[in-house]
């Protein structure tokens, strides 16, 4: 509460009009040490909800983690034909269908290693 007073806020957390789902989401982020964007990047996305942008073998920034529920996780990308490929260029036709994906995190800079 003191932090809100210092910044000039006149309401405390409970006085803001927010939905229960917004309050639950806030509680998930609070005290994690991560920003909301970092937490969002950690979540798996169902392919039924959204697909990643089209990627390429030689464009690692377009690669994502691909997941098959309870079975397998690998680095890959969605190719220009709308099918999944492994990051090494191998196709995934012999695998069960991909069910989820998530963005790869940004690798550390040389100075951070």
C-alpha positions as CSV (number, residue, x, y, z in Angstrom):
1,X,0.0,0.0,0.0
2,X,2.9,2.4,0.8
3,X,4.2,2.0,-2.7
4,X,0.9,3.1,-4.1
5,X,0.9,6.2,-1.9
6,X,4.4,7.1,-2.9
7,X,3.5,7.0,-6.6
8,X,0.5,9.2,-6.0
9,X,-2.1,6.5,-6.3
10,X,-5.3,7.2,-4.4
11,X,-6.8,3.6,-4.4
12,X,-5.4,0.4,-3.1
13,X,-5.5,-2.9,-5.0
14,X,-8.9,-4.0,-3.7
15,X,-10.6,-0.7,-4.8
16,X,-9.8,-1.1,-8.5
17,X,-12.7,-2.5,-10.5
18,X,-11.3,-5.6,-12.2
19,X,-12.8,-9.0,-13.0
20,X,-12.1,-12.1,-11.0
21,X,-10.1,-13.5,-13.9
22,X,-7.9,-10.4,-14.1
23,X,-7.3,-10.6,-10.3
24,X,-6.3,-14.2,-10.6
25,X,-3.9,-13.4,-13.5
26,X,-2.4,-10.6,-11.5
27,X,-1.9,-13.0,-8.5
28,X,-0.1,-15.5,-10.8
29,X,2.5,-12.9,-11.9
30,X,3.0,-11.3,-8.5
31,X,6.2,-12.2,-6.7
32,X,7.5,-14.6,-9.5
33,X,10.5,-12.4,-10.4
34,X,9.4,-12.6,-14.0
35,X,7.7,-9.9,-16.2
36,X,4.2,-10.7,-17.7
37,X,5.9,-11.0,-21.1
38,X,8.4,-13.6,-19.8
39,X,5.7,-15.6,-18.2
40,X,3.6,-15.5,-21.4
41,X,6.6,-16.9,-23.3
42,X,6.8,-19.9,-20.9
43,X,3.2,-21.0,-21.7
44,X,2.4,-23.8,-24.1
45,X,0.0,-22.7,-26.9
46,X,-2.5,-25.3,-28.3
47,X,-2.4,-25.5,-32.1
48,X,-6.2,-25.2,-31.9
49,X,-5.9,-21.7,-30.4
50,X,-3.1,-20.3,-32.6
51,X,-0.2,-21.3,-34.8
52,X,3.2,-19.7,-34.9
53,X,4.4,-17.7,-37.9
54,X,5.8,-19.6,-40.8
55,X,9.4,-20.5,-40.2
56,X,12.5,-21.7,-42.1
57,X,15.2,-24.1,-41.4
58,X,17.9,-21.4,-41.8
59,X,16.0,-18.9,-39.6
60,X,16.5,-20.0,-36.0
61,X,14.6,-17.0,-34.8
62,X,11.4,-18.6,-36.3
63,X,11.9,-21.9,-34.5
64,X,9.6,-22.9,-31.6
65,X,9.4,-25.8,-29.2
66,X,7.0,-28.3,-30.5
67,X,5.2,-30.6,-28.2
68,X,3.1,-33.8,-28.4
69,X,1.1,-34.2,-25.2
70,X,2.9,-36.5,-22.8
71,X,5.4,-37.8,-25.4
72,X,8.0,-35.5,-27.0
73,X,9.4,-32.0,-27.2
74,X,11.7,-30.8,-29.9
75,X,12.8,-27.6,-31.6
76,X,11.1,-27.1,-34.9
77,X,9.1,-24.7,-37.1
78,X,5.9,-24.5,-39.1
79,X,7.0,-24.6,-42.8
80,X,5.6,-22.7,-45.8
81,X,3.3,-25.7,-46.6
82,X,1.7,-25.6,-43.1
83,X,3.4,-28.7,-41.9
84,X,5.9,-29.1,-39.0
85,X,9.6,-29.7,-39.6
86,X,12.4,-30.4,-37.1
87,X,15.0,-27.7,-36.7
88,X,17.5,-30.0,-38.4
89,X,15.2,-30.0,-41.5
90,X,13.8,-33.5,-40.9
91,X,10.1,-33.8,-41.4
92,X,7.7,-35.0,-38.7
93,X,5.4,-37.3,-40.8
94,X,6.3,-40.4,-38.7
95,X,5.5,-38.6,-35.4
96,X,2.1,-38.3,-33.8
97,X,0.5,-34.9,-34.6
98,X,2.0,-31.8,-32.9
99,X,-0.5,-30.6,-30.3
100,X,1.3,-27.6,-28.7
101,X,4.1,-25.1,-29.3
102,X,5.8,-22.2,-27.5
103,X,8.4,-19.6,-28.4
104,X,12.0,-20.3,-27.7
105,X,13.6,-18.0,-25.2
106,X,16.2,-15.5,-26.3
107,X,19.7,-17.0,-25.8
108,X,22.1,-15.1,-23.5
109,X,24.6,-12.6,-25.0
110,X,28.2,-13.6,-24.9
111,X,28.8,-11.3,-21.9
112,X,26.2,-13.2,-19.9
113,X,27.8,-16.6,-20.3
